[in-house]
Amino acid sequence: MSVRFGTFDAESWWRPGDLAQLPSIGGGDPSVATMDELLAGFCAPGDLLITRRAVAPELLAGYGVDFDCLPLGAPLSGPVEQHLPPLDNQVPAPYAVLSPLPSLPSPEVVAQVNSKSWSNALVLDLGLPGAGRVVHSADELVAAVTDLDFRALVKDPYGVSGRSLLEISTPGVLRAVERVLRKQPDKRVELIVQQKFAKKHDFSGHLLLARDGSWEFLGLQQMTNKGFRHFGSSPAPSALIDAGWYADSLGDVVAALHDAGYWGPVGVDAMLLDDDSVVPVLEINARQSLGLLAHHLGQRGSLPAHLWQLELNIAAGKGIQDVLHALRGLLTTGDRPGAMVLNGTHLAAPGGRVYVAIFCPAGELTRWQHRLLAAVTAAGLTPRGMTDAA
């Protein structure tokens, strides 16, 4: 039996406190605190899911798997790992390793290999395309962006899902970022400046690395991003890229992770460019991920699982029960075409994101999205934002 739990903003806890901050874009996302609901999608019969707050019984029932759920209850500060009950002889399966636990790599190693500085150094060592340039001062940042003729992305080494990642395409934006850094003289600058590539598709490779260094390639996910934030995942079509070639290309990456002392789930973000060349390693996520969740759900039966975000405006007094009621007749546990609502217990006015797994052949995804949108609209719930998927 596995005990599943997690903190979805793990990168913010790995991030050293002495690093300078990039300008904030949009602020934090309050829904991140309850995204641990999504870990129900990894649960097998008999597992225990520990969540920060209670999960709606209707959501748990919709997974079609019999497992226990233990909410920690009272408002909690810091990572959920700081509030776990004794796990006894149960096998811990966290979203990401943030504290010392039996049978898991050390938090220090996990923090190291999740740094974009570490993965960028590895890309350079292996001679792979797509490496960025690590800068350690405002002056170095200005020089690196200027050398790229303002076709540049600047990344915090512990940024995640579009946060702490800026596109610098004009001298004015560069001056603004430079000012923010110079106002933090007591902080250490460490940023990765990367060329903005002309991309055709984002995708990710997923694998499981064992403690002895052996590994299993699980598959590819094609990703849809909204800006620089993950919006959806689907199994990559065979025409996208040769999966065998890509799996082989990860051999040296996996060996480096093993040598560093890491084992566990790994997601490697990559990119197919407009000229059909591949940037095989953009970032390494040495943790569970939403792409891995989509892959795992797709193993339930013969239908692929497509992870999609349904963004809704919610009127006062309405919530996840209204969403589930609106989608009645379209819901599935993965044994037939339809949708599975994965989270949203704490959805409330004015609205927010609900993750949905759509089980259907790739060619029917758009039709199912339109059916879901029509259903929630008919129920008086207003979709907002981008509604197209991978």
N, C-alpha and C positions, 0 to 999 in steps of 0.2 A: 504493500500500500504506500502511495506517495502522499506527502503533505504539500499542497500547492499554495503559494502566497507570493506577494510581490509588491514592489514599489516601482511604478511606471516612469518616474522621473529619476531613475537610478543615476543617470549621468550627473545630475546636480549634486549628488552625494559623493561621487567619485572625484569631482572637480576640486583641486586644491584651493584653499581659501585665499591664497596670496596672488591669484591670477587676476589680471585686469579684465574688466568686463567690456564687451562690445556694446554699442547703443542698443537699448531694448526696443524690440519691434512687437507691439501688441500686448506685451505683458504675459503673465502666466495664464495657464488654462486650469480653472478650478475643477474641471471634470477629470483631470489626471488622477486626482486622489482616489476616485472610485473606479478607475479603469481595471482594478484588480478583479472586478466581476468577470472580465473576459477570460480569466484563467480557468473558468468553468469549462471552457472549450477544450482544455487539455485533459480534463479529468476522466479517468477510467472508473469502472465500477469498484466501489469500496474505497476510493480515494477520499481524502479530507481536504476541503478548500477552506482556507482561513482568509477572511476579508476584513478590511478596515471597518466597513459598515454593513448593515444587514442587506441581503439581496432579496428581491421580491420573489416569493415562492413561485409565481407564475413564470418568471424567467427560468428558474432552476428546472421546473417541470418541462420547459420547452426543449431542454437539451436531450431528453430521452435517455439519460444515463443516471443510475442510482449511486449517488455519492453524498457524503455529508458536507455540510457547510457551517462553519463556525464564525460568526461575526464577532469582532473584538469589541464593538459597541461604542463606548464613550469616545468623544472627539480625541484624536491622537495627534501628537506632534512628531515630526521626524519620520524616518522609514518605519514601515510596519514591522520589520525585523526586530526593532527594539522593544516590541510589545508582545512577542510570541509566547505562548505557553510552552512548558516543557514538551519536547517532541518525542521523548523516550526513544524507542527503537525504530521509529517511523523514518522513512526516507524523505529528506527535504528536497523539494523541487521548486526553487524560487524562480521568479521571472528573471532576476539578476542577483548575483552574489554581492551582498553589502555587508555581511557580518560573518564571523567564523562559524561554520557549521560542519558537523561530521560528514565525511565523504564528498566534500566540495573543495575546489581550489581556494586559496587564500584570497580575501578581499583585495589585498594589495596587488596581487598578480592580475586579478580580474580588472581592477581599475587601470593598470598599466596597459593591458592589451586592448582595452576599449578606447584608449586615447587615439585621436586622429593623428597626433604627432608620431605615435608608435607605428601605426599602420602606414603612414606616409614614409617613414624611414624604411620600413620593410619593402614597400614598393620600389624605393630607390635602390635598396640592396639587391633586389631581384631583377632590376632592370626592366620593370614593367612600365607600360605607357601610363600617363595620367598623373604622375607625381606632382605634388605642389611644392611650395617653398615655405619653410618654417621661419617666421620672423620674430625677433625678440625686442623690438623697439618700434616706436612710432616712425622713426626715420627709415628703418628697414621696411616697414609696411608701405610707406610712400614710394620707395624705390621699387619694390616688388610689383605693386599695382601699376606704376608708370611703365615698367618694363613690359607688362602685358597689354599696354595701350588701353587700359581701363576695360578690358574684357576679363574681369576678375571676380571671383568669389572669395570671401574671407570667412574662415571657419574658426570658431572656438574649439579647442581640442576635445571638449566634453559637451558640445552642443548636441541637440537631438531633435529630429523631426522638424527641421526648419527653424528652430529657435537657435539663437546665437550663430546665425549664418546670414551674411549680408552680401548682396551684389553691389559692387562698386563700379559704376559705369560712367561716372562723370567726375571731374575735379572737385565739384561742390560736395558730392557725397564723400569723397576721400577726405576733404578738409574737415567735414563734420566728424567722421570717425577719428581722425587724427586728434581733434580737439578733445574728444571724450577720453582717449587714451592718455593725453598729456595732463588731464585733470586727475589722474590716478598715479601720482609720482611714487607712492608707497607700494604699488602693485607691480608684479612681474608680468611682462608682456610675453605671451606665447600664442601665436596665431598661425594658421595655415592659409597661405594665399595660393589659390588654384585657378588655372585658366577656366573660363566658362566655355564648356564645349558645346558644339552644335550637335545636339543629341536627337536621336530618333525615338529611343525608348529607354526607360529605367528598368532594371531587373535586379534580382537578388538570387544568390545561390545559398542553399541551406544544407547544413550537414551536422552530424553528431560526432564529436571527437571523444573517444574513450581515454581513460586514464593511461592506458599502455601505449597510446599513440595511434592505435588503429582508428579508422573513421569510416563513416557511411555517408555517402552523398544522398541527400533526400530528394532534391529536385530544385527546379527553378520557379520563381514567381515573377511575373511581370507586374510592375508597380505603376500606379497612377498617383501623381503628386498634385497637390493644390498649392501653387507657389513652390515652396520647398518642403511642404509638410505632406507626410504620407496620407493618402486618401483612400486607396484601395489596392487589393492584390488579387491576381488571378493566376492560375497555372500558365506558364509561358507556352505559347504555341510552338510547335516543333520548328516552324519556319523562322522563329526569332533568332535562334542561335543554336549551334551544335552543343547539346547538353553534355555529351561525352567529352568534347574538347574542353569545355569550360570546367568540368569536374577535374580533369587532368591538370588544368592550369592552376588549380588550388592546392596541389600537392605540397609545394614549397611553403605556401602560406600556412597550411595545417601543421607542417613540421615545425615552423617557427612558433606557432601557438603552443605546441606540445613542449618545445624546448624552454619556453618561458614559464611553463608550469601550469598551463590552463588545460582544462578538459570540460566538456559540456556542449550545449548547443551553440552553433555559430551561424550567423547570417552575414554574407559578404555582399555589399551593395556594389553594383556594376552598371555599365552604361553601353548601349549600342549607339554609335554615332551615325550622323547622316551619310557618311561615306562607307557605312557598313563595317568599319573597324570597331574594335571592342576595347573599352577600358575595363579590365577584368576586376580590379580592386580599387574602389573609391573609398570605402570605409569598411571596417570590420566591427560587427556587433557580436561580442562574445557574451551572449545572453539569449533568452527567448525573444521573440519578435512577433509582430503582427503577420508578417509573411509566413513565419513558421506556424502560427495559429491557423492561417488559411490552408496551408498544406496539411496540417493534422486533421482538420475538419473534413478535408477532401478524401481522407482515408476511410471514412465511415462506410462508404458504399461505392457504387459504380459511377456516381456523379461528381464532377469537379465542384469544389467550393470556391466561390468568389466573394472576397471580403469587400464590403462596401459601407460607406458612411452615409447615413440618412440624416441630413441636417434639418431640423424642424424649429419653427416658431411654436411656442406652447403658451396657451392662454392660462391665466390664473385658475388654479383648481384642477388642471388636467396634468396627466403624467403618463408613465409607461403603460399603465393599464389601458389607457385610451389608445395607445399605439397598438398594443396587442389585440384589442378589440377590433380596431380598424382593419387589421391584417388577418382576421379570422378567415379560415378557408384557404389562405395562401401559405400557412405555416407548415413546416416539416421538421423532422429530426434528422434529415439527411437521407432517408430511405426512398424518397421520391422527390420530384422537382418542387421547389418552393423556397421559402425563406425561414431562417432561424434568427430571432432577435437575440443578440448576445449580451447586451447590457442596457442600462438606462433606468435602473431602480430609482435613482435620484434626479431624473429628468424633471424639470419644473420651469415655470415661467421665468424669463422670457423665451427659453428654448435651449437647445444644445444638440449634441451629436449622439446618435444611436448607431452602433455597429451592427450590421446585418450580414449573415452569411447566406448567399443565394446559391442553391444547389441546382445546377442546370448545365447542359452543354454550352460551350463558349458562344455558339451562334445564337443562342436564345437569351443571352444575358440582358441585352438592351430591352427586349420585350418584357422580361421579368421586372426590370427596374421601373419601366413605365407602369406596369400593373401595381407595383407597390406604391409608387407616387400617386397614382389615381386613387388607390384605396385610402391612403391617409388624407388626401385632399377632400375626398367625399365625406370623410369623417370630421371635417372641420379643422384638421391640422395642416398648417401651411409649410410646405418645403421651402428651404432657403439655400442659397449658395449653389455650388456646382453639383450637378446631379448625373453627370456622365461618368462611367467607370472605365476600367481598363479594357 
